[in-house]
Amino acid sequence: MTESRRRGDRRDPSTGRAPSARRAPSAGPARRVRRPVEMTLVGLGMIAALIAHGGFTLVMNRIDQPTFEAVVMPALVGEDSGLSGEEARVLGDTLAAWLGMSLVVLLLLAVAGIAHHRARPARRAPGWWFLAAGAVCLLGSQLILYPVAFLFFAAAALFALRPLPEGSPR
């Protein structure tokens, strides 16, 4: 008994249990943390990226050469670029592949953030996933889709800055 007191294992006289064995009063089930604004921003960002990135990729994969030269080539490389139709088509196909791959990575990062939010809703860590999705959107579109990337950045900022309810773990 003296050995246990030296180690600090004192028992509570009212319950007869060690202090670590005391039970905290039950406060009921943990409150669910909802973040509808953040999830709406992420959903809108995913839809806008799918339309912009995926739309360009789909158009470039389905368009024929004469239509490309008449419609897309002047907007993509300019009329006075000095590139032939074949060279401009290679540039367009390369850009379409780049946008397609960045779309896949962006969607995977956003879905990982949503899954992390659903698994642990009180955490702020999903914001990092959305920050990465915004960076991929911004850099993957070569700074063109900054309004879409802003949606992901805003969701990440709200995850980081909005206060959590009392009693929820950080």
DRENDREN-845625 format. One record per residue (C-alpha): residue number from 1; residue in three letters; x negated, y negated, z negated. Coordinates in steps of 0.1 Angstrom, whole numbers, plus 5000, padded with zeros to 4 digits. Layout:
<vodrens>
VODREN_num_residuo_xx_yy_zz
VODREN_NUM_ALA_X_Y_Z
...
</vodrens>
This chain:
<vodrens>
VODREN_num_residuo_xx_yy_zz
VODREN_1_MET_5000_5000_5000
VODREN_2_THR_4972_4976_4992
VODREN_3_GLU_4956_4984_5026
VODREN_4_SER_4988_4975_5045
VODREN_5_ARG_4991_4942_5026
VODREN_6_ARG_4955_4933_5035
VODREN_7_ARG_4964_4938_5072
VODREN_8_GLY_4993_4915_5068
VODREN_9_ASP_5021_4941_5071
VODREN_10_ARG_5043_4927_5044
VODREN_11_ARG_5079_4938_5043
VODREN_12_ASP_5108_4916_5040
VODREN_13_PRO_5123_4921_5006
VODREN_14_SER_5159_4916_5018
VODREN_15_THR_5158_4941_5046
VODREN_16_GLY_5129_4964_5037
VODREN_17_ARG_5116_4961_5073
VODREN_18_ALA_5084_4947_5086
VODREN_19_PRO_5087_4912_5101
VODREN_20_SER_5083_4925_5136
VODREN_21_ALA_5112_4948_5131
VODREN_22_ARG_5136_4920_5123
VODREN_23_ARG_5163_4915_5148
VODREN_24_ALA_5172_4881_5162
VODREN_25_PRO_5208_4871_5162
VODREN_26_SER_5225_4883_5193
VODREN_27_ALA_5233_4854_5216
VODREN_28_GLY_5251_4875_5241
VODREN_29_PRO_5239_4882_5276
VODREN_30_ALA_5214_4859_5292
VODREN_31_ARG_5229_4831_5312
VODREN_32_ARG_5226_4835_5350
VODREN_33_VAL_5206_4806_5365
VODREN_34_ARG_5222_4795_5397
VODREN_35_ARG_5204_4773_5422
VODREN_36_PRO_5230_4767_5450
VODREN_37_VAL_5213_4736_5464
VODREN_38_GLU_5179_4753_5468
VODREN_39_MET_5195_4784_5484
VODREN_40_THR_5216_4762_5507
VODREN_41_LEU_5184_4743_5519
VODREN_42_VAL_5166_4776_5525
VODREN_43_GLY_5196_4790_5544
VODREN_44_LEU_5198_4759_5566
VODREN_45_GLY_5160_4760_5572
VODREN_46_MET_5162_4797_5582
VODREN_47_ILE_5191_4790_5606
VODREN_48_ALA_5174_4759_5621
VODREN_49_ALA_5141_4778_5625
VODREN_50_LEU_5159_4807_5641
VODREN_51_ILE_5176_4784_5666
VODREN_52_ALA_5145_4763_5674
VODREN_53_HIS_5117_4789_5673
VODREN_54_GLY_5138_4818_5685
VODREN_55_GLY_5156_4798_5711
VODREN_56_PHE_5124_4787_5728
VODREN_57_THR_5110_4822_5727
VODREN_58_LEU_5142_4837_5741
VODREN_59_VAL_5144_4811_5769
VODREN_60_MET_5107_4816_5779
VODREN_61_ASN_5112_4854_5779
VODREN_62_ARG_5143_4853_5801
VODREN_63_ILE_5135_4824_5825
VODREN_64_ASP_5124_4831_5861
VODREN_65_GLN_5095_4813_5877
VODREN_66_PRO_5114_4789_5900
VODREN_67_THR_5136_4777_5872
VODREN_68_PHE_5106_4774_5849
VODREN_69_GLU_5089_4751_5874
VODREN_70_ALA_5119_4730_5880
VODREN_71_VAL_5132_4726_5844
VODREN_72_VAL_5107_4736_5817
VODREN_73_MET_5073_4728_5833
VODREN_74_PRO_5079_4690_5836
VODREN_75_ALA_5089_4688_5800
VODREN_76_LEU_5062_4712_5787
VODREN_77_VAL_5031_4700_5805
VODREN_78_GLY_5042_4669_5823
VODREN_79_GLU_5046_4663_5860
VODREN_80_ASP_5011_4648_5866
VODREN_81_SER_4992_4675_5847
VODREN_82_GLY_4975_4690_5877
VODREN_83_LEU_4983_4726_5866
VODREN_84_SER_4997_4751_5889
VODREN_85_GLY_5030_4768_5882
VODREN_86_GLU_5012_4800_5872
VODREN_87_GLU_4989_4783_5847
VODREN_88_ALA_5018_4764_5832
VODREN_89_ARG_5038_4796_5828
VODREN_90_VAL_5009_4812_5810
VODREN_91_LEU_5008_4782_5786
VODREN_92_GLY_5046_4785_5781
VODREN_93_ASP_5044_4822_5774
VODREN_94_THR_5016_4817_5750
VODREN_95_LEU_5035_4790_5731
VODREN_96_ALA_5066_4813_5731
VODREN_97_ALA_5046_4842_5716
VODREN_98_TRP_5031_4818_5690
VODREN_99_LEU_5065_4805_5680
VODREN_100_GLY_5080_4840_5679
VODREN_101_MET_5052_4853_5655
VODREN_102_SER_5055_4822_5633
VODREN_103_LEU_5093_4828_5632
VODREN_104_VAL_5088_4863_5620
VODREN_105_VAL_5063_4853_5593
VODREN_106_LEU_5086_4824_5582
VODREN_107_LEU_5116_4846_5579
VODREN_108_LEU_5097_4872_5559
VODREN_109_LEU_5084_4845_5535
VODREN_110_ALA_5119_4830_5531
VODREN_111_VAL_5135_4865_5525
VODREN_112_ALA_5107_4873_5499
VODREN_113_GLY_5115_4840_5481
VODREN_114_ILE_5153_4848_5481
VODREN_115_ALA_5146_4883_5468
VODREN_116_HIS_5123_4870_5441
VODREN_117_HIS_5150_4845_5431
VODREN_118_ARG_5177_4872_5429
VODREN_119_ALA_5155_4895_5409
VODREN_120_ARG_5143_4868_5384
VODREN_121_PRO_5166_4838_5387
VODREN_122_ALA_5152_4818_5359
VODREN_123_ARG_5116_4818_5373
VODREN_124_ARG_5101_4789_5393
VODREN_125_ALA_5079_4812_5414
VODREN_126_PRO_5102_4815_5444
VODREN_127_GLY_5093_4779_5451
VODREN_128_TRP_5058_4791_5462
VODREN_129_TRP_5074_4814_5487
VODREN_130_PHE_5095_4786_5501
VODREN_131_LEU_5064_4763_5502
VODREN_132_ALA_5046_4789_5522
VODREN_133_ALA_5076_4793_5546
VODREN_134_GLY_5076_4755_5551
VODREN_135_ALA_5039_4755_5558
VODREN_136_VAL_5043_4783_5584
VODREN_137_CYS_5072_4764_5600
VODREN_138_LEU_5052_4732_5601
VODREN_139_LEU_5020_4747_5614
VODREN_140_GLY_5037_4774_5635
VODREN_141_SER_5056_4748_5654
VODREN_142_GLN_5025_4727_5658
VODREN_143_LEU_5040_4699_5637
VODREN_144_ILE_5070_4696_5659
VODREN_145_LEU_5096_4710_5636
VODREN_146_TYR_5088_4689_5606
VODREN_147_PRO_5125_4683_5598
VODREN_148_VAL_5130_4720_5594
VODREN_149_ALA_5099_4724_5574
VODREN_150_PHE_5111_4696_5551
VODREN_151_LEU_5141_4718_5542
VODREN_152_PHE_5118_4745_5528
VODREN_153_PHE_5096_4719_5511
VODREN_154_ALA_5126_4703_5495
VODREN_155_ALA_5138_4737_5482
VODREN_156_ALA_5103_4744_5468
VODREN_157_ALA_5102_4710_5451
VODREN_158_LEU_5136_4716_5435
VODREN_159_PHE_5125_4750_5422
VODREN_160_ALA_5095_4733_5406
VODREN_161_LEU_5112_4702_5393
VODREN_162_ARG_5147_4710_5383
VODREN_163_PRO_5150_4717_5346
VODREN_164_LEU_5159_4752_5334
VODREN_165_PRO_5187_4758_5309
VODREN_166_GLU_5178_4761_5273
VODREN_167_GLY_5166_4795_5262
VODREN_168_SER_5157_4808_5296
VODREN_169_PRO_5121_4821_5301
VODREN_170_ARG_5098_4801_5323
</vodrens>
